[in-house]
């Protein structure tokens, strides 16, 4: 993941107020992508 993409996803997760800033900075790229997917990505099943 690029640094720009990581920063954007970090800002989104901080805005959601589920994680502290320190916790997010300790996460790996894969963890940030997972939580961003979990909270922000729409699924086909969400629309049913």
QUIJO-V851718 format. One record per residue. N is the residue number from 1. BURIAL is # if it has 24 or more other C-alpha atoms within 12 Angstrom, else .. Layout:
BEGIN
n={N & N}
burial={BURIAL & BURIAL}
END
This chain:
BEGIN
n={1 & 2 & 3 & 4 & 5 & 6 & 7 & 8 & 9 & 10 & 11 & 12 & 13 & 14 & 15 & 16 & 17 & 18 & 19 & 20 & 21 & 22 & 23 & 24 & 25 & 26 & 27 & 28 & 29 & 30 & 31 & 32 & 33 & 34 & 35 & 36 & 37 & 38 & 39 & 40 & 41 & 42 & 43 & 44 & 45 & 46 & 47 & 48}
burial={. & . & . & . & . & # & . & . & # & # & . & # & # & . & . & . & . & . & . & . & . & . & . & # & . & . & . & . & . & . & . & # & # & . & # & # & . & . & . & . & . & . & . & . & . & . & . & .}
END
